[in-house]
Amino acid sequence: MTFQDIFKSSFLENLSSVSIPDICISLALAFALGMFIFLIYKKTYAGVMYSSGFGVTLLALTMITTVVMLAVTSNVVLSLGMVGALSIVRFRTAIKEPLDIAFLFWAIAVGIVLAAGMLPLGLIGSAVIGVILILFANRKPHVRPYIAVLQCDGPESEQAAVDYLKAHVQRCVVKSKTVQAGSVELNLEVRLRSEETDFLNQLASHPGVTSAVLVSYNGDYMG
């Protein structure tokens, strides 16, 4: 009895279903494009806290998808089993930035395309997507929305502070207003004209203005 007779299934036949050169080329390209996606993510990230772990996840996800798709495309029976196995996987990590979803799908799509042998589509498509993301995601900092939080001691100082703020920013919209005894708090969405924020120092020194805070946010406002 030989070693092959022990395994009556087609286990040994599957060893040569995907050639070694195809595996090496696919994984090398997956690593290169995964690094490209990681660099684009790092270049276009506009959140508050940058996570290098998510960038490494994009690289790993590209290579893992390539490995899985190479196995699936080589065996129809394996593909059916893979669908059942992956259907029980549940991910509990919340995606905080909407753009992160696009990067996840990009990494998965690149892995699928490379495993399918569509190398020009993977290379050219990734280059075009990367250029588009750099052009549209890398906006100037002063164009992004900010929240100005002002605390005043009365209606007169409130109106003077709002008028001063409108004269020194491109756009100013009141989002919320809290009035207490002897205190008025305003939350305003503003768009700066430039990257200079010296006007906030002058605003904080106005009579009746007790506090002036400028905070960058992603444009989503709850309240």
C-alpha positions, 0 to 999 in steps of 0.5 A: 500500500502506497502513501497515495492509497491511504488517501482515497480522496483527491487530496493529493491531486489538489496539490498541483491544482494551482501552480507554484509560479501562479501563487508567487506572482499573485501573492507578489502583486497582491502585496504590491497593490496592498501596499499601494492601498495602504499608502493611499489610505495613509495619504488621504486619511482625514480623521482624528486618530490615525490607526496604522493597524487598519492600514496593515489590515488592508494589506493583509486583506488583499493577500488573504482574499487572493489566497482564498480566491485561488483556492476557490477558482481551482475547485468547484466543490471547494468553492461551495464549501468556502461559501458555507464556511465564510457565511458563519463569520461575523465581524463586530468591529464598527467602521467609524469613517465612511471612506474606510468601507471603500478601502475595505472593498477596494482591497477585497476587489483587488484580491479577487481580480488578481486571483482571477488572472485579470492583472491589467484590470487590477493594476490600472483600476487601482492606479485610477482609484488611487488618483481619484481618492487623492484628488477628492479626499485631500481637500485643503484644511480650511475648506473642511467644516469646523465647530466654533463653541462660544460662551457669552454673558448676555445677548449683546455680547452674543450678537457682537461675537456672531457678527465678528465671526461672520465677518472673518469666516467664509460660512457661519451657521448656528447649530445649537444654542444653550441659554442659562442664567447669565450665560449663553453657549453657541455651537456654530458650523464655520468654514474658514477662509484660510488656515489662519485662526488668529481671529479666534484670539481676538474673538476670545478677548471681546467684552462679554466673551468668556470662552471661544473654542474651534474644533474640527469635525467630519461634517456629521452633526447630531443634535 
